[in-house]
Amino acid sequence: MWWPSVGGGDAHAGHTETALLLALRPELVRLDLAAPGPTEPIGELLPTLRAAGVRAVSPNGVLGDPRAATAEAGAAIAADLVDQLVLAVKRWRGGRDR
C-alpha cells in the first residue's frame, strides 16, 4: 500500500498543494488571490475538523499558507512522491524491477 507523505506539508490549498499545482498546472493557480489559513499542525485541527468541518477552522478553506509556493518546490515535491510510489511498487512486487 502507498501512503504518500510530504515532510512538513500542510493539509489543503496551502504551500504543498499550491506548489504542486504551480509545477503541474500553473494556469489553474491565482497567486494574486492566495491567502493563508491556519498553520497549526493538522493533528491540532483534526478534532474540530471532524466535528464541524473545514469552515469551523478556516473560513477561506485554506489549511496552510500558499503565498510562498513556487513551481520549483512543487517539482521537488512531485519528484519525491514519484520516488515514494516507485519504492512502494517495488516492495509490492517483492523487490523485482520488472
N, C-alpha and C positions, 0 to 999 in steps of 0.2 A: 504494500500500500504506500502511496505517496502523500505526504503531508507537507506541502510547500511551506517554507519558512523564510522570512526576511528579517534578519537580525536588526533590531531597532526599528522595525517597520511600524507604521501606525495602521489604524483599522479601516477607515473609509473616507475616500476623497481627500486624504491628507497627502503628505510628501510621497509615500510609496506609490500609491495608485496614480497620482498625477505624474510622477516621474516616468512610470511605465507607459502611460498614455503619450507623454511627450516623445518617448522613444519609438512607440509603435504606431500611433495615430495622432500626430501633433495637431492636425486640423480640427480635432474634437476638443482641444483644450483652450480655455479662455483664461489665461493667467491674469488678465486685467480684472477679472471678477473673483479671483482667488481670495478666500478669507479663511482664517483659522477657526477651528472648533476647539473643543477641549483637547489638551495634550497629555492628560494623565494616562498612565498605562491602562490598557484595556481591562485588565483584571480589576482595577478600581472602579471602572464604569459598568462592568457586567451586571451587578445586582440591579441597578436602576434600568439598564438596557433591557434586561429580561423582564422586569416587572412592568415597565412603562414605555419601552421603545426608544428609538433614537432621538426623537423630538424632546424627550424628557431630559436628555443630557446635552443636546446640541440643536438649537433652533434652526441652524442653517444646514444640518445634516452632515456636517464635516466632523470627522474624528481624527484630528491631527492638524498639521499646518502645511498646506500645499505651496505656500508662497516662494520657497527656495528650491522647488523641484526643478530639475534640469533633464534634458534628453540624455545627457551623458550618464547621469545617475540611474536613469531608467534602463539604459542599455546594460549597465553593470548589474542591476537587479535582475533583468531578464536573463542575462548570461548565467548568473548564479542559479536561478531557478531551473534553467535548462540542465545545468550540471547536476543539480539535485535529482531531477527527473531521470536523467541517464543513469545515474547511480542506482536509483530505485528499480529501474527496469532491469539492470544487470543483476541486482540482488534477486529480483523476481525470477529471472531466468537462470538462477543458480550460478552466477558469475560468468556465464557464457556471453561472448560478444556478438554472436550471430545465432 
